[in-house]
């Protein structure tokens, strides 16, 4: 993964492979202004998660 913002987290940022035609989606959407906001705010900002092309979580 990519290194996280050094001032906020020593943990690496993990990126999943991109979407491909005909393959199921697998991603999460976070309501933050930037990557540093995600590190500060965490999972509580998740507004949707899609696994295997199916919506498995919808917040707010």
C-alpha positions in Angstrom: 0.0 0.0 0.0 0.9 3.7 -0.1 2.3 5.3 3.0 -0.3 7.1 5.1 0.2 10.8 6.0 3.2 10.7 8.4 1.8 13.3 10.8 -1.5 11.4 11.2 -0.8 7.6 10.9 2.0 5.2 10.5 -0.4 2.7 8.8 -0.2 2.3 5.0 -3.2 3.3 2.9 -4.5 0.1 1.2 -5.9 0.5 -2.3 -8.0 -2.2 -3.9 -7.8 -2.9 -7.7 -9.9 -0.6 -9.9 -13.3 -1.5 -11.2 -13.4 -3.6 -14.3 -16.3 -4.1 -16.8 -18.3 -7.2 -15.9 -16.8 -7.7 -12.5 -18.6 -7.0 -9.2 -17.9 -3.7 -7.4 -16.0 -3.7 -4.1 -15.5 -0.4 -2.5 -16.5 2.0 0.4 -17.4 5.7 0.3 -16.4 8.0 3.1 -17.7 11.6 3.7 -14.3 13.3 4.3 -12.6 16.2 2.5 -9.3 14.4 2.0 -7.2 11.4 3.0 -6.0 13.1 6.2 -9.7 13.5 7.2 -10.2 9.8 6.8 -7.3 9.1 9.0 -8.6 11.5 11.7 -12.3 10.6 11.5 -12.1 6.9 10.7 -14.8 4.4 9.8 -17.5 6.6 11.4 -17.6 8.6 8.2 -18.5 5.6 6.0 -21.7 6.4 4.0 -21.8 3.2 1.8 -20.0 -0.1 1.3 -20.4 -2.3 -1.7 -19.1 -5.9 -1.8 -19.5 -8.3 -4.7 -21.6 -5.7 -6.5 -24.2 -5.5 -3.6 -24.8 -2.6 -1.2 -24.1 -4.1 2.2 -24.0 -0.9 4.3 -25.7 2.4 3.8 -25.3 5.1 6.5 -26.9 8.4 7.3 
